[in-house]
Amino acid sequence: MPLLETPDGTFFSTNTIVRYLANTKGGELYGGDNLHNKALVDQWLDVVACDLEAAVAAVIVARDGKEVDTQKVAEDINKFLAVIEARLNGKKHLVGEQLSLADITIATCLSVVMTTLLG
């Protein structure tokens, strides 16, 4: 379990840790002063935690030789990629006009999937 110890206390949730760290640098990675963009970043972090990470875990389990419904995993990943592609249509970033935690978190998860599946 990831853990971050700070002078004020300890955090143990990955999303909580990345939000905290992003806010220590002015919060630009976390939507800046725009509450709408902050909510969108939260939305994407939740989507990753609730949907994409399950597919990533299944890919890792399959890589280790355990039985996994690879067709279902592939369908889940393809659905997720279609949502990402639709959101990015004509844009460089998922939220706002600059890099955010949403982009970083999704890229990190997808890199594990792509590296595992494609080598």
Buried (B, 14 or more C-beta within 10 A) or exposed (E): EEEBEEEEEEBEBBBEBBBBBBBEEEBBBBBBEBEEBBEBBBEBBEBBBEBBBEBBEBBBEBEEEEEBEEEEBBEBBEEBEEEBEEBEEEEEEBBBEEBBBBBBBBEEBBEBBEEBBEE
